[in-house]
C-alpha cells in the first residue's frame, strides 16, 4: 500500500456547479476560468467535465494549446493577453482571444502579421489598479482598435476588487458606465462573486472561477451554503499513528500544543508538503471517520496531529477528511487566515489525484 493521502475530484460536482452558474446568469455566456491549472485541480483532468461551457479563460499559452490539442474548438480567452509580441504567432495559430491592457500590446497587435483577426477583450481598470486602461482612455483606444485590421470582435472587460461586498461594485460599475457610454459594446465584468450576487453586472459574458470548484468567493462557506454549489476536491488521508497524552505533554515542532488533560491524538499522513497550510493553528477543523474534530500543534511537512477525544472508536487506519464535502475548504482556509482559492491552487504535485464521475 502507498502513502494514504489522496485528492478525489468529483466531476459531477463540476458539472453541477456549471449549471448553477447558468441558473444564476441565464442570459449571459460563460467563460469557465481554469487558470492556475484549473485552480489546482488539473486542467487536463477536468476540462471535459466543463465542455458545456461557452469558453475557457486562463493565462498560460501552454495550457491554451493543451485545450486545443485535446480537441476544444470553442473560444479561449487569455486573461492577461500576450506577455511578449512574439507570442502573437501562437495566438494566431491557436485562435486565442486576447486581452489588451497596455499600449505596447495595442501596438504589437497592430504590427503583427496574422492569418486572420483576433478577438479582443479591452481591459479597463475599474479602480483596482492592477491591469487595464483608465476609463477616460477607453473611448480613444476603442476607436483606435476599430481601425486595426488585426482586431476582430471587441469586448470591454473589467474586474472587480470587492464583488463579495453588497456595495462593492457600485463605484466600479459607475466607471464602466462612463467608459462604455456610446460604444454599444459587449461587456464581461463578473467574477464568481458578481455572478452570484450582482446580476446587474452579468452582461454578455460572466467569468466564474472559484464557484465552479465549489468554494466561496467571499472566503466563507456559509455565503454559498444554500447556493447548490458542491465542493469538487476532497483531500483525504488516514491515521498512521496514535499517542496517548498525559496532562502537560506537548505535540510537534515548537511544542506548540500542550495537553491540559489526558487524551488521545492521531497522527495523519498529510502535511504542508501535500498542500495543507503549515500556518493552520490548533483547532483547524478535520473529520476522522466522519466525526468532526480539530488539529493540534504545528503542521509538519508530512504529518499533522488531530485530537481523537470526540471519536474514541478511531485509530490507526481510520479515514481522515482534510477538506471536501464535510470539512469545507473555506473553513480550513479561514482557520489558517487565507481563502479556499489558495489551498486548492496549492495542492502539491506529490498528492495522487483520482476522479469520480
Ligand atoms: C481569476 C479571474 C476570474 C475568476 O475569479 P473568481 O473569483 O475565481 O471567480 C475572473 N476574471 C479575471 C480577470 C480573473 O483573473
Boltz pocket constraint, residues with backbone or C-beta under 6 A from the ligand:
constraints:
  - pocket:
      binder: B
      contacts: [[A, 33], [A, 35], [A, 79], [A, 159], [A, 190], [A, 191], [A, 192], [A, 193], [A, 207], [A, 208], [A, 209], [A, 210], [A, 211], [A, 217]]
      max_distance: 6.0
